[in-house]
Amino acid sequence: MKNVFTILCLLCSGLIFSQENDEKFSIEKGTWSLEGEISVNTGRNNTFSETSNGENKTFGFSFAPKVGYAIKENLILGVGFVYGYAESDSEISNTSLASVTDFASATSYGIFPHVKQFI
């Protein structure tokens, strides 16, 4: 985890210090834009008490591509689509009862407007 954090910090600092150019940035009318986002998450939770023990594992990811069109200089309008998936796996052990296992999953879809203005 420390290595990932270090690499991200180095990449971000490189992007910040590399923008020393005084030229004006401009997106021309009629330009197409293609973007996307990917997200992955995972988690684990353990609980302990005198009468029961439990463990919960979660995993999820989402993917959201976006497409846009510059309707005038430095203004992009578009649409995005999102797909997401999440699952949870739980196990609870009770001293007086047998253990209980539970699994749940969810899938999501969506569509959203995309507006980007460059200043």
C-alpha positions, 0 to 999 in steps of 0.5 A, a space after each residue: 500500500 505504501 508503494 502505491 501511495 508513493 507512486 501516486 504522489 510522484 505522478 501527481 507532483 510531476 503533473 503539477 510541476 510540469 505545467 509551467 507553459 504560459 500558452 493559452 489552452 483551447 478546445 476547438 468547436 467540433 472536437 470529440 472527447 472520450 473519457 472514462 473512470 474505473 473504480 475498484 474497492 475491497 474491504 474486510 471486517 472482523 467482529 469478536 464477542 463472547 458469544 459470536 464471531 463474524 467476518 464480512 468481506 466486500 468487493 466492488 467495481 464500477 466502470 464509466 465511459 463518457 463521450 462528449 462534443 465541443 459545441 463551442 470553444 472550451 465547452 463540451 457536452 456529452 453523455 456517460 454510462 456507468 456499470 457497477 457491481 458489488 458483492 458481500 460475503 458474511 459468516 457469523 459463528 455463534 457459540 450456541 448455534 451453527 455458523 451462518 453464511 450470507 452472500 449478496 450481490 448487486 449490479 447497477 446501470 446508469 446514464 448521466 449528462 456530461 458537461 465540461 467547461 475549460 476556463 
